[in-house]
Every structure is written in structure tokens, then in C-alpha cells.
């Protein structure tokens, strides 16, 4: 879809009063889809697809090459996207912003204004309820001890930039990064102690390491603002991420535990690059199958 067609598609959307979550029960988690896994679709088509399937929210990817990358996301396009989101009653609780706490000083310096830019974009898309930011943290598990103090120093910079931008950064543990466990993530947060920092929970990374669902939720949900959902196979040494419902995760138990812990925020499908970079990947089919698996489990859990 070219730029003129994209804007024309969006301009026809009627503006609704707010980014209302279309969940039947606001006390239970809402299901969303990360547009990280829909790069091949035009942004307008991706939003309509998610709404038509039944998702109540989306996560926009600010990574290089995506239509919502801040430097390429024009003011005109931002306004049109905000209008379409309102018309479709799709919330945007989070923006994906991939950063690294183990990057060199030049890359770290460049990351700070990118946090500010993302915060500005969040305000433009939803000034009443701006989306937060979500990122992984970089590094390698075996290098944690030698890298953790440097990560703390850089995280202070992230937190200061987020505070100035009036946003929150949700930090995600990753099976292959320096911060790969609930304990390491909480330690890092406790060193900085900023209200601009929170947790992005993704059980797949813990499941691969044999960390229990209940254990990880008990530790992290009190500080969790956003959840990514995907499945997995293998272990920490050799792993494959899968769509929800295609692996070993018990999602009825998953949603039952979320309810028991009082979590009623977004649960957003994240399609891994291990999946969407494969030949023949169909983002619409992936979104549909993921929704069927999660919505069915959510219904049974409630």
C-alpha cells in the first residue's frame, strides 16, 4: 500500500470518543496483538485486521523499517492512525522500543532521545491514556555478573529520560539476555527505584528455563504493566518460539493465575522473528489462530 492509499484509507474513519477497551468484562485481561508481527501489512490494514478478529488492543513497533518508526511516522500519518484507532475502538497500551543496556556509549546516548521521541508519539496517539514503552535489555546470561553494574548505570539514564517524557518503560526478561530471570529483573529495578520503570511479563522466556508459571507470576505481576504472550519449545540452550496454543503452555491455568493475582491489563500476542521471518508466514492467519487459542482459554478460565 502506498502512502496516499494508506492515508486515504485512514481518513475515512470516524472518530470515537476514546480508546475504550472492548472487553466484555474490564476486570479480566484484554487480548491484543503486537504489530511487530505484521510488518508486511500496511498499518491501516493491520489495525483493521486486528479489530475484525476481535482484539481489543495493539502494540505498535517503533523498530527500524516499521511504518510506526518515529523518524518515518509523519505528523499527518500519526493523526490518521489515532483517528482509525478511535474509530475501531482499539487501545494502544504499549509501544515496542528495542533498546539495550549493554550497548556502547554512543548507542546509549542515541537511545535517550529515542525514549523522548517515543514518549511524544505516545502522547499524540492517546493523550488521555498514553501508551507505555516496552523493551528487552540486551547482554548474555553468562555475562551478567560482569555487566550488571554497567546496566544499572545506563538504566538510570533511561529512567531519567522516561520521567522527563512522562512515560513508563516496561522491562522484559529474555531467555538469551543478561536479564533472563525474575530475580535478575527485580534486582535491576530495585537498584534504580524509579516510578518510570515497570515490568513487561513474558512467561515463554521463563518456561524455557524451567521456571514455574506460578513462581514467576508471584514475583513479577505486582510490578507488571504489560504482558506478551507466545509459546515455546526446547530449552534455554536451543529454543523455538511458537504461536500461543502451539506449544506446551497451559493457557487455562495461565489466565486463572492472572485472575488470582488480580491482573486485568493487556495480554498481547508477540510473534517472534523466528516465526515471521520464515518463508510463507501469514500475519493474518497467525493473528487469527493466536486469538482462537487465547480467547478460548480465557473463556474457560473465567
C-alpha positions as CSV (number, residue, x, y, z in Angstrom):
1,X,0.0,0.0,0.0
2,X,1.5,3.4,-1.0
3,X,1.4,6.4,1.3
4,X,-1.5,8.1,-0.5
5,X,-3.6,5.0,-0.4
6,X,-2.8,4.4,3.3
7,X,-3.8,7.9,4.3
8,X,-6.9,7.8,2.2
9,X,-7.9,4.5,4.0
10,X,-7.4,6.1,7.4
11,X,-9.1,9.4,6.6
12,X,-12.4,7.7,6.1
13,X,-12.5,6.5,9.7
14,X,-15.0,8.2,12.1
15,X,-13.5,9.5,15.3
16,X,-14.8,7.8,18.5
17,X,-14.5,9.5,21.9
18,X,-11.8,7.4,23.5
19,X,-9.5,4.3,23.3
20,X,-12.1,2.2,25.1
21,X,-11.1,-1.5,25.7
22,X,-13.8,-3.6,24.1
23,X,-13.5,-6.4,26.6
24,X,-16.8,-7.9,27.8
25,X,-15.5,-7.7,31.4
26,X,-13.0,-5.0,32.2
27,X,-11.9,-7.0,35.3
28,X,-10.3,-9.6,33.1
29,X,-7.2,-9.3,30.9
30,X,-7.8,-7.9,27.4
31,X,-6.3,-9.6,24.3
32,X,-4.2,-7.7,21.9
33,X,-1.7,-8.3,19.0
34,X,1.7,-6.8,18.6
35,X,2.2,-5.2,15.1
36,X,5.8,-6.4,15.4
37,X,4.4,-9.5,13.7
38,X,2.6,-7.6,10.9
39,X,5.4,-5.7,9.3
40,X,4.4,-6.9,5.8
41,X,0.9,-5.3,6.1
42,X,0.1,-1.7,5.7
43,X,-0.5,-0.1,9.1
44,X,-4.1,0.7,8.3
45,X,-4.8,-2.8,7.1
46,X,-3.1,-4.3,10.2
47,X,-5.2,-2.2,12.6
48,X,-8.5,-3.2,10.8
49,X,-7.4,-6.9,10.7
50,X,-6.8,-6.9,14.5
51,X,-10.1,-5.2,15.3
52,X,-12.0,-7.5,12.9
53,X,-10.5,-10.6,14.5
54,X,-11.7,-9.4,18.0
55,X,-8.5,-8.0,19.6
56,X,-9.1,-5.0,21.9
57,X,-5.7,-3.5,21.6
58,X,-2.5,-3.4,19.6
59,X,1.2,-2.8,20.3
60,X,2.9,-0.5,17.7
61,X,6.5,-1.4,16.9
62,X,8.9,1.5,16.7
63,X,11.8,-0.5,15.3
64,X,13.6,0.4,12.2
65,X,11.7,-0.4,9.0
66,X,8.3,-0.3,10.6
67,X,5.6,2.2,9.5
68,X,5.4,3.5,13.1
69,X,9.2,4.1,13.4
70,X,9.2,7.6,14.8
71,X,11.5,9.2,12.3
72,X,9.4,7.9,9.4
73,X,6.0,8.4,11.1
74,X,4.9,11.8,9.8
75,X,2.5,14.1,11.8
76,X,-0.2,13.5,9.1
77,X,0.1,9.7,9.4
78,X,0.1,9.9,13.2
79,X,-3.1,11.8,13.2
80,X,-4.7,9.4,10.8
81,X,-3.7,6.4,12.8
82,X,-5.0,8.0,16.0
83,X,-8.3,8.6,14.2
84,X,-8.5,5.0,13.0
85,X,-7.7,3.6,16.4
86,X,-10.5,5.5,17.9
87,X,-12.9,4.5,15.2
88,X,-12.0,0.8,15.7
89,X,-12.1,1.2,19.5
90,X,-8.6,-0.2,19.6
91,X,-6.4,0.7,22.6
92,X,-2.7,1.1,22.3
93,X,-1.4,0.2,25.8
94,X,2.3,-0.1,24.7
95,X,4.9,0.8,22.1
96,X,7.7,-1.6,21.4
97,X,11.1,0.1,21.6
98,X,14.0,-2.3,21.4
99,X,17.0,-0.9,23.4
100,X,20.0,-2.4,25.1
101,X,21.6,-1.8,28.5
102,X,24.8,-3.4,27.2
103,X,25.2,-1.1,24.2
104,X,28.3,1.1,23.9
105,X,28.3,4.7,25.0
106,X,27.5,6.0,21.5
107,X,24.4,3.7,21.2
108,X,23.3,4.5,24.7
109,X,23.5,8.3,24.0
110,X,21.3,7.8,20.9
111,X,18.8,5.7,22.9
112,X,18.0,8.6,25.3
113,X,16.3,10.9,22.7
114,X,14.6,7.8,21.2
115,X,12.8,7.4,24.6
116,X,11.8,11.0,24.4
117,X,10.6,10.6,20.8
118,X,8.6,7.5,21.8
119,X,7.0,9.4,24.7
120,X,5.9,12.2,22.4
121,X,4.4,9.7,20.0
122,X,2.5,8.1,22.9
123,X,1.0,11.5,23.8
124,X,0.0,12.1,20.2
125,X,-1.7,8.7,19.7
126,X,-3.6,8.8,23.0
127,X,-3.2,11.9,25.1
128,X,-5.8,10.8,27.7
129,X,-4.1,7.4,28.3
130,X,-0.7,7.4,26.7
131,X,0.8,4.0,25.9
132,X,3.9,3.0,27.9
133,X,7.1,1.7,26.3
134,X,8.4,-1.9,26.3
135,X,11.9,-3.2,25.7
136,X,14.3,-6.1,26.2
137,X,17.6,-5.3,27.8
138,X,20.5,-7.0,25.9
139,X,23.5,-8.8,27.1
140,X,24.2,-12.5,27.6
141,X,23.2,-14.7,30.6
142,X,26.8,-15.8,31.2
143,X,28.0,-12.2,31.3
144,X,25.5,-11.0,33.9
145,X,28.0,-10.5,36.8
146,X,30.4,-8.5,34.7
147,X,27.7,-6.4,33.0
148,X,25.1,-5.8,35.7
149,X,26.7,-2.6,37.3
150,X,27.0,-1.0,33.8
151,X,23.4,-1.9,33.1
152,X,22.3,-0.2,36.3
153,X,24.2,3.0,35.3
154,X,22.5,3.0,31.9
155,X,19.1,2.2,33.3
156,X,19.4,5.4,35.4
157,X,19.7,7.3,32.1
158,X,16.6,5.5,30.7
159,X,14.6,6.3,33.8
160,X,15.5,10.0,33.7
161,X,14.6,10.3,30.1
162,X,11.3,8.4,30.7
163,X,10.5,10.7,33.6
164,X,11.1,13.8,31.5
165,X,9.0,12.4,28.7
166,X,6.2,11.5,31.3
167,X,6.2,7.9,30.2
168,X,7.0,4.4,31.7
169,X,9.4,1.8,30.3
170,X,8.4,-1.8,31.0
171,X,11.4,-4.0,31.1
172,X,11.3,-7.6,29.8
173,X,13.5,-10.5,30.8
174,X,14.7,-12.6,27.8
175,X,16.0,-16.2,27.9
176,X,19.0,-15.2,25.9
177,X,19.8,-11.9,27.6
178,X,21.7,-10.9,30.7
179,X,18.4,-10.3,32.5
180,X,16.9,-13.7,32.0
181,X,15.1,-14.4,35.3
182,X,12.6,-12.8,37.6
183,X,15.2,-12.3,40.3
184,X,17.6,-10.5,38.0
185,X,14.9,-8.3,36.6
186,X,13.7,-7.3,40.1
187,X,17.3,-6.7,41.3
188,X,17.8,-4.3,38.4
189,X,14.6,-2.4,39.1
190,X,15.5,-2.2,42.8
191,X,18.8,-0.6,42.0
192,X,17.2,2.3,40.2
193,X,13.9,2.7,42.0
194,X,12.1,4.9,39.6
195,X,8.3,5.2,39.0
196,X,9.2,5.4,35.3
197,X,10.2,1.7,35.3
198,X,8.0,-1.4,35.4
199,X,7.8,-5.0,34.3
200,X,6.8,-6.5,30.9
201,X,6.0,-10.1,31.7
202,X,6.5,-12.8,29.1
203,X,6.3,-16.4,30.5
204,X,7.7,-18.1,27.4
205,X,11.2,-16.9,28.5
206,X,10.9,-18.5,31.9
207,X,9.2,-21.7,30.7
208,X,12.3,-22.4,28.6
209,X,14.4,-22.3,31.7
210,X,12.1,-24.5,33.8
211,X,10.9,-21.6,35.9
212,X,7.3,-22.2,37.1
213,X,4.4,-20.2,35.9
214,X,3.1,-19.6,39.5
215,X,6.6,-18.7,40.7
216,X,7.3,-16.2,38.0
217,X,3.9,-14.5,38.3
218,X,4.1,-14.3,42.1
219,X,7.4,-12.4,41.7
220,X,6.6,-10.2,38.8
221,X,2.9,-9.5,38.5
222,X,2.9,-6.9,41.3
223,X,5.1,-4.7,39.2
224,X,3.8,-5.7,35.7
225,X,2.2,-3.2,33.4
226,X,2.2,-5.2,30.2
227,X,2.2,-8.8,29.1
228,X,3.5,-10.5,26.0
229,X,2.1,-14.0,25.2
230,X,3.7,-16.6,23.0
231,X,4.6,-20.3,23.2
232,X,7.9,-22.1,23.1
233,X,9.6,-25.4,22.5
234,X,13.1,-26.6,23.6
235,X,15.1,-25.2,26.4
236,X,17.4,-22.3,27.1
237,X,20.2,-23.8,25.1
238,X,18.1,-24.4,22.0
239,X,14.7,-22.8,21.7
240,X,12.0,-22.1,19.3
241,X,9.2,-19.6,19.9
242,X,5.7,-20.5,18.7
243,X,2.3,-19.0,18.4
244,X,0.1,-19.3,21.5
245,X,-1.5,-22.7,21.7
246,X,1.2,-24.4,19.5
247,X,3.4,-25.3,22.4
248,X,3.2,-26.6,26.0
249,X,1.8,-23.6,27.8
250,X,-1.4,-24.3,29.7
251,X,-3.3,-21.1,29.0
252,X,-6.3,-22.0,31.0
253,X,-4.0,-22.2,34.0
254,X,-2.3,-19.1,32.8
255,X,-5.4,-16.9,32.8
256,X,-6.7,-18.5,36.0
257,X,-3.4,-17.4,37.7
258,X,-3.6,-13.9,36.2
259,X,-7.1,-13.6,37.7
260,X,-6.0,-15.0,41.1
261,X,-3.2,-12.4,41.2
262,X,-5.6,-9.6,40.2
263,X,-4.1,-8.8,36.8
264,X,-6.6,-7.2,34.4
265,X,-4.4,-5.5,32.0
266,X,-3.3,-6.2,28.4
267,X,-2.2,-9.6,27.2
268,X,-0.6,-9.0,23.8
269,X,0.4,-11.7,21.3
270,X,4.0,-11.3,20.2
271,X,5.0,-13.2,17.1
272,X,8.7,-13.9,17.3
273,X,11.1,-13.1,14.4
274,X,11.8,-16.8,14.4
275,X,8.3,-17.2,13.0
276,X,7.6,-14.1,10.9
277,X,11.0,-14.4,9.1
278,X,10.1,-17.8,7.8
279,X,9.0,-18.1,4.1
280,X,5.3,-18.2,3.7
281,X,4.5,-16.6,7.0
282,X,0.9,-15.2,7.0
283,X,0.4,-12.5,9.6
284,X,-3.4,-12.6,9.4
285,X,-3.6,-16.3,9.9
286,X,-1.2,-16.1,12.8
287,X,-3.3,-13.4,14.4
288,X,-6.5,-15.5,13.9
289,X,-5.0,-18.7,15.3
290,X,-3.5,-16.9,18.3
291,X,-6.8,-15.2,19.1
292,X,-8.7,-18.5,18.9
293,X,-6.3,-20.2,21.3
294,X,-6.2,-17.4,23.8
295,X,-9.8,-16.4,23.8
296,X,-10.9,-20.0,24.2
297,X,-8.6,-20.4,27.2
298,X,-9.7,-17.1,28.7
299,X,-13.3,-18.2,28.5
300,X,-12.6,-21.5,30.2
301,X,-10.6,-19.8,32.9
302,X,-13.5,-17.5,33.7
